[in-house]
Amino acid sequence: MSAIQALASEEARPVKDQHVVSRAILKRFGRVKGSSGHQIGRFDKKAVRELDPKGPNACGFVRNFVQYASGSAEALWHTIENRLSYSISAAESSALHNDAELETVMKHAIALHFVRSPVYRRVHERSFNDSVRTLRAELLEGRHGDLRTVFRRRYGLEPAGIEALEILIDEPFAFWQRIEEDGSLFRISLEQNFYRLRSALDNLSVQVLHTPGGKELVLSDSPAFTFINRQGGGYSVRMAVGDSHGIAMPITPNCLVAISPRPSDEMMDQEMVDNLNIVQIGIAERQIYFRPGSGLEHFVRSKLENSGDF
């Protein structure tokens, strides 16, 4: 509550169109086309159709993603994103591990993209609603006697039933519902979880993976994902951070970074690139991005049309 109150008087200008994928990454998936600048290939996952290419400003954003104190949230993200382009270039050229500061920027960028995503917002909303239901039930069942005592003290009457006892807890629950609906609870949760994850990743390293010749990566609008390396080879994805071995995300059509216990710089095989592209298609909220001319729109379409998993 103190954190919410501290932001209540924020003077920073609100930001409506908020990028959940950094433009420094989106530009790498674009192709410069005359005076139009970088044009990025797009595919609509829900409609299963290719969209006209657009520039970075028109891709990877969610309108009013953070509703409360969005100006200070954007300022916080920019402390990382302002140096991200240098970090990406270092990773592409296999020089990331030569610069501890740029490696830290990359780790923080991974943390940022993991929490600043439509997936995280959906998890937050579901967790809030589940908590409200669970706590209300616990209060009405486990603290039934206490609630009856409070009701008699407050109203001088014997509560007629469970509906009467619900009156006592409606007011505090209504307060929490208000700060959830105005976005302030999500805003604080987002920032706190970013700092928590960023701190955890500071003690780990970055693995840089490059694609072989002729193979490229796609990028989703929720690009960061957790993974577990399975014994005997392969991996599983999309589990809680605490249950995972790390977090990974594509940063260019030819390069992916992942949190790892030890720094490394390696080449992927073709099968791994295809599997990672399938992961990106699966975790996409709505759009999938790729370099125009890569031919990946055919790969994306075939996976969406032939799989019920997405």
C-alpha positions in Angstrom: 0.0 0.0 0.0 2.8 2.4 0.7 4.3 1.7 -2.7 0.9 2.4 -4.4 0.5 5.6 -2.4 4.0 6.7 -3.4 3.0 6.5 -7.0 -0.3 8.2 -6.6 1.1 11.7 -7.1 3.3 10.7 -10.1 3.8 13.5 -12.5 5.3 11.5 -15.4 3.2 11.6 -18.5 1.0 8.4 -18.9 2.0 6.1 -21.8 -0.8 4.5 -23.7 1.0 2.3 -26.3 3.4 0.3 -24.2 5.8 -2.1 -25.8 6.0 -5.6 -24.2 8.7 -6.5 -26.8 11.6 -4.0 -26.8 12.0 -2.1 -30.1 15.7 -2.9 -29.9 14.8 -6.5 -30.5 11.9 -5.9 -32.9 14.3 -3.9 -35.2 16.5 -7.0 -35.6 13.6 -8.9 -37.0 12.9 -6.2 -39.6 14.2 -5.5 -43.0 15.0 -1.9 -44.1 12.7 -1.0 -46.9 13.4 2.4 -48.4 12.2 5.4 -46.5 9.8 3.2 -44.5 12.7 2.0 -42.2 12.5 -1.4 -40.6 9.5 -3.5 -41.7 8.7 -6.6 -39.7 6.8 -9.6 -41.0 3.7 -10.4 -38.8 1.3 -13.3 -38.5 -2.0 -13.3 -36.6 -2.1 -16.4 -34.4 -5.9 -16.4 -33.8 -6.9 -15.5 -37.3 -4.2 -17.8 -38.8 -3.3 -15.3 -41.4 -0.3 -13.3 -42.5 -0.5 -9.5 -41.8 1.0 -6.6 -43.7 4.6 -5.8 -42.5 4.8 -2.9 -40.0 7.6 -0.9 -38.3 8.7 -1.5 -34.7 6.5 1.2 -33.3 3.4 -0.7 -34.6 4.5 -4.2 -33.3 4.9 -5.8 -29.9 2.8 -3.3 -27.9 -0.3 -3.5 -25.7 -2.5 -0.4 -25.2 -2.6 0.5 -21.5 -0.8 -2.6 -20.5 0.1 -0.8 -17.2 -2.8 1.4 -16.4 -1.5 2.9 -13.1 1.6 5.2 -13.1 2.6 4.0 -16.5 5.1 6.8 -17.0 7.4 5.7 -14.2 7.1 2.1 -15.3 8.3 3.0 -18.8 11.1 5.1 -17.3 12.2 2.0 -15.3 12.1 -0.2 -18.4 14.2 2.3 -20.4 17.1 2.1 -17.9 17.6 -1.4 -19.5 16.4 -0.9 -23.0 18.6 2.2 -23.6 21.6 -0.2 -23.6 20.0 -3.3 -24.9 21.0 -2.7 -28.6 24.7 -2.8 -27.6 24.2 -6.0 -25.6 22.4 -7.6 -28.6 25.2 -6.7 -30.9 27.8 -8.2 -28.5 25.8 -11.4 -28.3 25.5 -11.6 -32.1 29.3 -11.2 -32.5 30.1 -13.7 -29.7 31.5 -11.0 -27.5 28.9 -10.7 -24.8 30.9 -12.5 -22.2 33.8 -10.1 -22.7 31.8 -7.3 -21.2 30.3 -7.9 -17.7 28.1 -4.8 -17.9 26.5 -5.8 -21.2 26.0 -9.3 -19.9 24.1 -7.8 -16.9 22.0 -5.7 -19.3 21.0 -8.9 -21.2 20.1 -10.7 -18.0 17.9 -7.8 -16.9 16.3 -7.7 -20.3 15.4 -11.3 -20.0 13.8 -10.6 -16.6 12.0 -7.6 -18.0 10.5 -9.6 -20.9 9.4 -12.4 -18.7 7.4 -10.2 -16.3 6.3 -7.5 -18.8 4.2 -9.8 -20.9 0.5 -10.6 -21.5 1.1 -14.1 -20.0 2.2 -12.5 -16.7 -0.8 -10.2 -16.6 -3.1 -13.2 -17.2 -1.4 -15.1 -14.4 -1.7 -12.1 -12.1 -5.4 -11.7 -12.8 -6.1 -15.4 -12.3 -4.1 -15.5 -9.0 -6.0 -12.4 -7.7 -9.4 -14.0 -8.4 -8.4 -17.4 -7.0 -7.0 -15.7 -3.8 -10.3 -13.7 -3.3 -12.4 -16.9 -3.6 -10.1 -18.9 -1.3 -9.8 -16.2 1.4 -13.6 -15.5 1.4 -14.3 -19.2 1.9 -11.7 -19.5 4.6 -13.1 -16.6 6.5 -16.7 -17.7 6.3 -15.9 -21.3 7.2 -12.9 -21.2 9.4 -13.7 -17.9 11.3 -17.4 -18.3 11.4 -17.6 -17.9 15.2 -15.4 -14.8 15.2 -17.5 -13.2 12.5 -20.7 -13.9 14.4 -19.2 -12.2 17.5 -18.1 -9.1 15.5 -21.6 -8.9 13.8 -23.3 -8.9 17.2 -20.9 -6.3 18.5 -21.4 -4.0 15.5 -25.1 -4.3 14.9 -26.5 -5.6 18.2 -28.3 -8.4 16.3 -27.8 -12.1 15.9 -26.7 -12.8 12.3 -29.5 -14.5 10.3 -27.2 -16.6 8.1 -24.1 -16.7 6.0 -25.4 -13.7 3.9 -25.3 -11.5 7.0 -21.7 -12.5 7.8 -20.7 -11.7 4.3 -21.6 -8.1 4.9 -18.7 -7.8 7.3 -16.1 -8.8 4.8 -17.6 -7.2 1.7 -16.0 -3.8 2.5 -12.3 -4.9 2.8 -12.7 -7.1 -0.3 -14.3 -4.3 -2.2 -11.2 -2.2 -1.4 -8.9 -4.8 -2.9 -11.1 -5.2 -5.9 -10.9 -1.4 -6.5 -7.1 -1.4 -6.5 -7.1 -4.4 -8.8 -9.5 -2.8 -11.2 -7.6 0.5 -11.4 -4.4 -1.3 -12.1 -2.4 -0.2 -9.1 -2.1 -3.7 -7.6 -0.8 -5.1 -11.0 1.6 -2.1 -11.4 3.2 -2.7 -8.0 3.3 -6.5 -8.5 4.9 -6.1 -11.9 7.7 -3.9 -10.5 8.3 -6.0 -7.4 8.5 -9.2 -9.4 10.8 -7.6 -11.9 13.3 -6.6 -9.1 13.0 -10.0 -7.5 13.7 -11.9 -10.7 16.4 -9.5 -11.8 18.2 -10.0 -8.4 18.0 -13.8 -8.8 19.5 -13.7 -12.3 22.4 -11.5 -11.3 24.2 -14.5 -9.8 23.8 -16.6 -13.0 25.3 -16.4 -16.5 24.0 -16.2 -20.1 24.2 -18.8 -22.8 24.3 -17.5 -26.3 23.0 -19.7 -29.1 23.4 -19.0 -32.8 21.4 -20.5 -35.7 23.1 -22.4 -38.4 23.2 -21.0 -41.9 19.9 -20.8 -43.7 17.8 -21.1 -40.4 16.1 -18.2 -38.6 14.1 -17.7 -35.5 10.6 -16.2 -35.1 9.7 -13.9 -32.3 6.4 -13.9 -30.4 4.7 -11.0 -28.6 5.5 -12.9 -25.3 9.0 -14.0 -26.2 10.6 -15.0 -22.8 9.9 -18.6 -21.6 11.1 -20.9 -18.8 12.6 -24.3 -19.6 14.0 -27.5 -18.0 16.7 -29.5 -19.6 15.7 -33.2 -19.6 18.0 -36.1 -18.9 19.1 -37.7 -22.1 18.5 -34.6 -24.2 15.7 -32.3 -25.1 13.8 -29.8 -22.8 10.4 -28.9 -21.5 9.1 -25.4 -21.4 6.5 -23.1 -19.7 6.8 -23.9 -15.9 7.1 -21.7 -12.9 10.4 -19.8 -12.6 11.3 -21.6 -9.4 10.8 -25.0 -11.1 12.9 -24.2 -14.2 16.5 -24.3 -15.1 16.4 -20.9 -16.8 14.6 -18.4 -19.0 15.3 -18.0 -22.7 14.2 -15.7 -25.5 15.2 -14.8 -29.1 16.9 -11.5 -29.6 17.6 -11.6 -33.4 16.6 -14.0 -36.2 20.0 -15.7 -35.7 20.5 -15.5 -32.0 18.8 -16.7 -28.8 19.9 -16.1 -25.2 19.2 -18.2 -22.1 19.9 -18.0 -18.4 22.5 -20.6 -17.5 24.8 -21.6 -14.6 27.8 -21.0 -16.8 28.5 -18.7 -19.7 28.7 -20.3 -23.1 28.5 -19.4 -26.8 27.3 -22.2 -29.1 25.8 -23.1 -32.4 22.3 -24.7 -32.5 21.4 -27.5 -34.9 18.5 -27.1 -37.4 16.1 -29.3 -35.4 16.6 -27.1 -32.3 15.8 -23.9 -34.3 12.5 -25.5 -35.5 11.6 -26.6 -32.0 12.3 -23.1 -30.6 10.1 -21.6 -33.3 7.3 -24.0 -32.3 7.7 -22.8 -28.7 7.4 -19.1 -29.8 4.3 -19.9 -31.8 2.8 -21.7 -28.8 3.5 -18.9 -26.2 2.4 -16.1 -28.5 -0.6 -14.1 -27.2 -1.7 -12.8 -30.6 1.1 -12.1 -33.0 4.3 -13.8 -34.3 7.1 -11.8 -35.9 9.8 -12.7 -38.5 12.1 -11.2 -41.0 10.3 -10.5 -44.3 11.7 -12.7 -47.0 12.7 -15.5 -44.6 9.8 -17.7 -45.7 8.9 -18.3 -42.0 5.3 -17.3 -42.6 4.8 -20.7 -44.3 6.3 -22.5 -41.2 4.1 -20.6 -38.8 1.0 -21.2 -40.9 1.6 -25.0 -41.2 2.2 -25.3 -37.4 -1.0 -23.4 -36.6 -3.1 -25.2 -39.1 -1.9 -28.7 -38.2 -1.7 -28.5 -34.4 -4.4 -28.3 -31.9 -1.9 -27.4 -29.1 -1.8 -23.7 -30.0 
